[in-house]
Amino acid sequence: MIRKKGSEAGAQDTSLLIALDKSRSRLSSGSSGTVYNGMPYAGFEEEEEDDPIYVHGDEGYSPNLRGNYFRDGQTKIDFVLVWEEKVRPPKKRRGKLAAPEARDDRPRGHHEHWKRKFLNNLRNAGLLMEKEETLSERKTIHYLKLSAPWDVLVYYAEELCMRAPLQAQPNPDWNSSAEVLRRLRIPNALHQHVPNKPADYYTCAFRRSKLDKFLGSDSRDSYFSNTQRHRIVYEILARTVYGKRKRAEIGINRLLNERVYTAAFPLHEGPFETPESEVPGEALNPRQVLYRFWAQWGSWYRYQPLDHIRQYFGEKLAIYFAWLGFYTAWLLPAAAVGTVVFLAGLVAMGTNTPAQEICESGGQFLMCPLCDTCETWNISEICPMAKVGYLFDHPGTVFFSVFMSFWAVTFLEYWKRKSATLAHHWDCMDFQEEEERPRPEFAAMAPRMEQNPITGVKEPYFPKRDRLSRVLTGSMAIVIMLCVVMIFLVSVIMYRGIVSVVMYHTGNAILMTQAGNIANISSTLVNLALILLMSQVYTSLAEQLTRWEMHRTQTLHEDAFTFKVFIFQFVNFYSSPFYVAFFKGRFVGYPGQYGTLLGLRNEECGPGGCLIELAQQLFIIMVGKQIISNVQEFVIPKLKAWRQKRKLARVRGTQISQQPPRWEEDYELIECEGLFEEYLEMVLQFGFITIFVAAFPLAPLFALLNNWVEIRLDAQKFVCEYRRPVAYRAQDIGVWFLILEVLAQISVVVNVSAEPAPHRPFPGQALSSPRGLEQSNALSSLDSPCPSHALLASCLHSPCLEQPPAASLAPSFLPLAQLPLLAACPWAAPGLSLA
């Protein structure tokens, strides 16, 4: 009875292979099955207690052990599956421990059942298998090596529309900057010779019926590259069913999430460390070439070997590094102009007449209190901030904001050219439209099958109306999260006001003078912590919502996820700078009738104006985020790798002195985390250096320095610290380019509409100079005729000045936040503008 059930399950498993033609099981009469201890293995019975692919780990390793081959030294390893098992004692404990052990056995039994079905289906798909083990007293680590024979490779190469070479052609090695330097006859220090450059071919879609027309088809061992081989095997792993289709029990990714397997990865092609002795570059393996000529810190100013990156990691990763390098190169002119503008403001800071008048006023002018319980203060106390404020508020910043608007638009137009060139060079021009297949999870969860109007093939289908309802429901969750961000923003504003009041009441002259700066800096740090916390929470929520929306292809799935996260991150990161730039200081009111929020007086701009506060926020949020990200990218992978090596060292025990095989060395590395966080970090940076650049001219310089470090950190992670990722195809950076275009358009609108912090003449004064500002002691006009004992009352309750000062006195310009007692006088009210 049990055997009958098992046979029925086996037949059911065979039918559950998605999109696999029935004829694939009869690929060729000469193809071998699973390798059992190095020999072909034909059958599989689920009821057998012994694992049919078991190989004792204490047997001697062959000379080919560290290579990417089976024990026979000829069969290439295309993929490795890893799972761990705890060693159980021969006799189960009885008594109180029996019930917990029984509960633990239930999920373990499900995992074993799924694993057997999954391996059986992989065998039916034609893959070869060989198993290794690492034993210890407490744990056993299993390594299942997978290889695709020739017939499987040919079948899937045609199904996946892989490109096949027809004729060799010269590999173009053209770079725009190299061409400019050549014409100027300047030595190009950026160029470097990278050995083993990949060949370039005229290609077409692979067809098995035309196999003899393709170059190298007579050499089966080398016709498919290692990248193509593991891409094919991953496709089989991703679409193989291990349970019930209605429950989406399909693919290796779901098994990894269920912890049936602990890892699944293609192998790196040898170690990355180069030999101590001098070895010619042509003798290095591809990983060593990338490490020596790309990932080392000494290559920070060199061109990136994009063709080598594409050959080893695939087009998707290569396009990311191509975009990052292109963006970093374009930051050079922006950083140079921004630095010149900042230095110009630094040189001209001493010529700012309003700041000079403030500093020379002494103690003769009292200003209104900044809170209801604060004391009056002298205008001369803000002398340092008035000088520093000129750094971020002078005519040069207006020019720089216009320059960056043109820079952003021009950068994107030139990237379009670069992206199209790379897509044509790498044969990815029509990838998304013609080649991309449905996601495995979509295929498993789709309610019905319908004919594709383009290909004419029946494919899984999910109704658009149902998807639209799910998208709208997910949008409501996004709106709720955005409201939470707004609540945090209001909380930070109130925190800033409370800290300012506390600083004023300390009685310390320094704290009272710098109360605004202390409140602004501390609140920005709190805001940065909230930003990072909310980012983690919302990213997890967006991932669940996107999976629920059932998008057909992986590209559509990633685009929807990216769009959700960016909408939230845009509000999360930019809401506070937008508030300071456009709303802070606009609703203060005037002496006697101040605007309030929840009992607190509305915020005013600081002594140096709102732009200097905006510069402080941009510096802390942008640079702080970059520093935290770089520290995480440098420290966290090393900590994870150290933890993984320590765990495996305990398992190996006495075998630690032996040279571990390639699959064990790669298992010591950490799992690749993808490119989403890398793109998101750079796109947010692009927004900071374009939208708010008028307030922080040094932003492009800090971005340039960060990106130089970022490229090397990312290169080292992928070459040295990450397991080799699956090589995906892509023709561009996807939805990120649309987001960059939106940011560029927003930057144009903001930089055109944004004005410097308001500087106004005092009401009742007429301009007596064409320049609008006399170079005389203009502050003498502020000498109020009010008696000193009425100053505080006039600021808080009623005006005290009955007549305006003499109209012949010269005017002066000051920030709106520094509006003195004249604004409280009845003669000044009709001409006062606080907008």
C-alpha positions, 0 to 999 in steps of 0.5 A: 500500500505504501509503495503504491502511494509512493509511485503515485506521488512520483507520477504526480511529481513528474507532472508538476514540472512547470513548462517542461516539455514531456520529451525532455525526459527522453533527451537522448539515449546516451545521456546519463542520469544521476552520478552515484559515487562517481557512476551513473545512477538510473533509479530512485525510490522514495522508500529507501532509507539510504540516500541514493546519492550519498558519498562518505566524507572520510574517503580520500579527496582526488587531485581535482578536489579544489577544482569545479569538477565532480570526482571524475575530474571531467564533469563540471559543477554548475551549482551547489545545494547545501543543507545542514542536519543535526546529529541525533543520538541513537536512542531517543530520550523518554519522559518529559523530552519526548513531546518536544522532540515529537513536535520538532520531528514534524517540520523535519519530516515535511522538509525531508519529504519536500527534499526527496520530491525536489531531488526526484524532479531535478533528476527527471529534468536531466541534472547530474548529482554528486554529494559530499559531506562534512561530519562532526559530533553535532552536525552534518553539512551536506553538499549536493553538486549539480551539473547539466549535461549537453542535452539539457544545456542545448534544450534550455539554451533554446528555451531561454533564447540565449545568444549564440556566436556566429562570427568573431569581431573586434571587441571595441575598447572606446571611452569618451574621456580616453578619446578626449585625452588622446586628441589633447595629446595628454597621457591617459593615466586612467587606462590599464591593460586587463588580460584575457579580455572577452571576445566579441561576436555577432550573435543570434538566438540559439537554435538546436536545429542550426547548431552546426552553424554556430562557432565552437559547437564542435567543442561541447565542453567549452561551448557554453560558458560557466555563466551560461551553464549556471544560469540554465541550472538555476532556471531548472531549480527555480521552476521545479516543484517540490510540493503542491502547486496550489500552495506555490510549493515551487522553486529553490527560493521557496525552499531556502525560505523554508530552510529546507536548504541553507544555501544554493549558489554557483561556484567561484572560479578559483580563489581570488588571492593572486600567487606570491610569485610573479605570474603573467596576467594571462595565467590568472583565473577570472576572479583573480583578474577582477581582484587585481585590476578592479577590486583593489584600492589601488585601482580607484582611478582606473577604468572599470573592466566592464566586459570582464565583470559582465562575463563573470557576473552577468549583464545586470551587475555589469550595468550597475557598475557601468552606471555607478562609474559613469555617474561618479565621473560626471560628479567631477565637474559638479564637485569642482564648480561647487567647491569654487562656489563655496570658496568664493563665498568664504572669501567674500564672507567679510564683505557682507554688509548686513553681517558687518553692521550686526557685528558692529552694533554692540549692545545698543539694539535689543531684540524680541524674545524667541519664546514667551518665557525668554528674555530679550537679547542683543542683535550683536550676539548673532554675529558669527552665524550672520557671517557663516550664513553668507557661505550658503546665501550669496549670488554664487549659490544661485548660479550653482543651482541653475548649473546643477539643473542643467547638469542633471538633465544633461547627465541623464541624456548622456547616460541614455546613450551609454546604456544603449551602447552597452545593451547593443554591445552585450546583445541585450537590446530586446531582452525584456520584450522578447525573452523574459519568462514568467516568474516561478511564483507567478506561474505557481499561483496564477489561477488559470492559463491563457494564450500569450498573444505574442508567442502563441504559447499558453502561459499562466495568467492573472486577471488585470482587474484582480491585480488592480484591486490589490495594487489599490489596497497596497496603496492604502498601506503606503498612504498610512506609512506616509502619514506615520512619517509626517507624524514623526516630522511634527514630533521632531519639530516640537522636539526642536522647539522644546530643546531651544526653550530648555537651552535658553533657560540654562542661563549659560551664555554659550548655550543661549547663543547657540540654542538654535544650532544645538536644537537643529543639529540634535533634532536632525540626528534624531530624524536620521535615526527615525529615517533609518528605522522606518526604512527597514520597517517599510522595506519589509512591508513593501516586499510582502505587498509586491509579492501579493500583487502577482506581477508576471515577470521578475522585471515587473515585480522588481519595478513595482517593489522599487516604486513603492520603496522609493515613494516612501523613502522620498518622503522619509528622507526629503520631508524635513529638508523640504519643510526647512526650505519652503515652510519654516519661518513662514507662519511665525506671526508678528510680535503680539500675535505669534502663531502657535502649534500645540501650545508652542510658538511656530519655528523661526529661521535661525540667526543665519537664515534658513539656508544654513539650517538646511545645509546642516540638515543636508550634511547630517542626513546625506553624509551621515547616511553615507558614512553609516552605509559604508561602515555597514558595507565594510564591517557587516560582511566581515562579521558575517563571514567570520561567524560563518567560518567559525561555525564551519570550523567547529564542524570540520574539527580535525579536518581544519588543517586540510585544504578545503574544497571549493564548495566549502570555501564558497559556503564560508562566504556570505549570501549576495544581497542583490543590488536594490540597496546599492541603487537606492543609496545612489538615487537618494544621493542624486536627489540630495545633490540636485534638489537642495544643492543651493543650500549645500554647494559641497554636496557633489564633492562629498558624493564624489568622495563617497562613490570612489569608496563605494565602487571599491567596497562593492567590488570587494564584496562581490569578488571576495566576500559574497558567494557568486550570484546568479548571472541575470540578464538586463538591458538597462537600470530599469525603473531607476532611470525613470526615478532619476528623471523625476528627481531631475525634473523636481530639481529644476522646479525647486532650484528655479522657484527657491529663493534665498532666506528672506532679507527685507528692508524694515517697513517705513524706510525708503531705499536711498541707494540704487543698490538697495543697501548703504555702506554706512552705519545703517543700524543707527536707524534702529535706535528705538524711541521706546523706553527700555522698560516697555520693550518686553511688553511691546514684543509680547503684547502691544506695540509701543512705538508711536512714530517711525524713525526719521525717513532720511536714515539709511535702510538695512536688510536683515533676515525675517527671523531677526525682525526687531521691535519696529514690526510691533509698532502701529506705524509699521504694520501697514507696510509689513510683509511676512509672506 
